Amino acid sequence: MTTVLDLQHVTVQRAGRDLLDDVSWQVDDDQRWVVLGPNGAGKTTLLNVASAQLHPTRGTVDILGERLGRVDVFELRPRIGFASSANNARIPPTETVLDVVLTAAYGVTGRWREAYEDEDVARAHTMLHDWRLESLADRAFGSLSDGERKRVQIARAVMSDPEILLLDEPTANLDLGAREELLQLLGEYAVAPGAPALVSVTHHVEEIPRNFTHALLMKDGRVIRQGPINQVIISERLSRLYDLPLVVAETDGRYTARADLV
Ligand SMILES: Nc1ncnc2c1ncn2[C@@H]1O[C@H](COP(=O)(O)OP(=O)(O)OP(=O)(O)O)[C@@H](O)[C@H]1O
């Protein structure tokens, strides 16, 4: 077991506000985390720190054994997979799905004059197969549905064989079928041999994939609770998080929540 993320007393201040407030959190390589919390809780800010995009105002951040502030982030970032809708804007809409995934091997978006190794092309096809994108290989990224784009973002993030994979709301805006398809893939990936540590931000307990092991609850920039998922995603804890009486249930590794307002 290796610790891949280690945040100690991390505070991020912007415009006089604490977006993160004294956050301490450790992720080991065999753990799969879900991060849950209301709008504005600081979840995306936390992922931005964990992906070496943002430095803390106070506290220490070690990612893959390297201390932020001491390491060259341009060497560190290729070791971190980060799939987020915010990255969509960087992908040229005319780029083919195959090229969107393939260019990840070179840390660029937009194919230009790179010469690709056969090995990389073969790996890109494997990624398309694993994330059920093979039939879309030649389609322009800009022509895809939201569900297809989400899978392309993840395939791209996984292409460079990251040591930690961060997912920001991977199932947001998906219809029921697309959501369930992606949750199935993520649940399988969570236990796939050689899969990296996973951290997935979500708004809904229904969107937690199977086989996730840990949960972190956030509110107002602070960690409210963290630990093994079956001790955190429970009625009492979520009711406190959302200031609402909630009934949380787990069936076959999937969760549901509803207000208990009868
Ligand atoms: N650069 C910034 N300057 C000032 N405030 C910011 C900045 N970036 C984010 N915030 C604020 O910090 C808070 C946390 O934002 P963040 O995006 O991390 O929350 P979140 O939990 O991901 O929210 P959501 O679920 O709505 O996506 C929000 O109130 C947001 O408005």
The ligand as an SDF file (V2000), in Angstrom:
LIG
                    3D

 31 33  0  0  0  0  0  0  0  0999 V2000
  -11.1980   31.9940   -7.8170 N   0  0  0  0  0  0  0  0  0  0  0  0
  -12.1710   32.1020   -6.9130 C   0  0  0  0  0  0  0  0  0  0  0  0
  -12.3360   33.2490   -6.2060 N   0  0  0  0  0  0  0  0  0  0  0  0
  -13.3060   33.3580   -5.2770 C   0  0  0  0  0  0  0  0  0  0  0  0
  -14.1940   32.3750   -4.9900 N   0  0  0  0  0  0  0  0  0  0  0  0
  -14.0710   31.2220   -5.6640 C   0  0  0  0  0  0  0  0  0  0  0  0
  -13.0680   31.0080   -6.6540 C   0  0  0  0  0  0  0  0  0  0  0  0
  -13.2020   29.7550   -7.1400 N   0  0  0  0  0  0  0  0  0  0  0  0
  -14.2480   29.2080   -6.4850 C   0  0  0  0  0  0  0  0  0  0  0  0
  -14.7760   30.0830   -5.6070 N   0  0  0  0  0  0  0  0  0  0  0  0
  -15.8990   29.8340   -4.6680 C   0  0  0  0  0  0  0  0  0  0  0  0
  -15.4650   28.7960   -3.7960 O   0  0  0  0  0  0  0  0  0  0  0  0
  -16.5540   27.9750   -3.3990 C   0  0  0  0  0  0  0  0  0  0  0  0
  -16.2010   26.5210   -3.6720 C   0  0  0  0  0  0  0  0  0  0  0  0
  -16.1820   26.3160   -5.0720 O   0  0  0  0  0  0  0  0  0  0  0  0
  -16.0380   24.8580   -5.7040 P   0  0  0  0  0  0  0  0  0  0  0  0
  -16.2120   25.0110   -7.1830 O   0  0  0  0  0  0  0  0  0  0  0  0
  -14.7970   24.2390   -5.2170 O   0  0  0  0  0  0  0  0  0  0  0  0
  -17.2850   24.1250   -5.0550 O   0  0  0  0  0  0  0  0  0  0  0  0
  -18.0040   22.7680   -5.4710 P   0  0  0  0  0  0  0  0  0  0  0  0
  -18.2390   22.0190   -4.2180 O   0  0  0  0  0  0  0  0  0  0  0  0
  -17.2370   22.0940   -6.5460 O   0  0  0  0  0  0  0  0  0  0  0  0
  -19.3710   23.3230   -6.0380 O   0  0  0  0  0  0  0  0  0  0  0  0
  -20.3890   22.7130   -7.1280 P   0  0  0  0  0  0  0  0  0  0  0  0
  -20.9350   21.4790   -6.5040 O   0  0  0  0  0  0  0  0  0  0  0  0
  -21.4260   23.7880   -7.2520 O   0  0  0  0  0  0  0  0  0  0  0  0
  -19.6300   22.4680   -8.3910 O   0  0  0  0  0  0  0  0  0  0  0  0
  -17.7560   28.4970   -4.1790 C   0  0  0  0  0  0  0  0  0  0  0  0
  -18.5200   29.3180   -3.3200 O   0  0  0  0  0  0  0  0  0  0  0  0
  -17.1560   29.3080   -5.3050 C   0  0  0  0  0  0  0  0  0  0  0  0
  -18.0170   30.3700   -5.6820 O   0  0  0  0  0  0  0  0  0  0  0  0
  1  2  1  0
  2  3  1  0
  2  7  2  0
  3  4  2  0
  4  5  1  0
  5  6  2  0
  6  7  1  0
  6 10  1  0
  7  8  1  0
  8  9  2  0
  9 10  1  0
 10 11  1  0
 11 12  1  0
 11 30  1  0
 12 13  1  0
 13 14  1  0
 13 28  1  0
 14 15  1  0
 15 16  1  0
 16 17  2  0
 16 18  1  0
 16 19  1  0
 19 20  1  0
 20 21  2  0
 20 22  1  0
 20 23  1  0
 23 24  1  0
 24 25  2  0
 24 26  1  0
 24 27  1  0
 28 29  1  0
 28 30  1  0
 30 31  1  0
M  END
$$$$
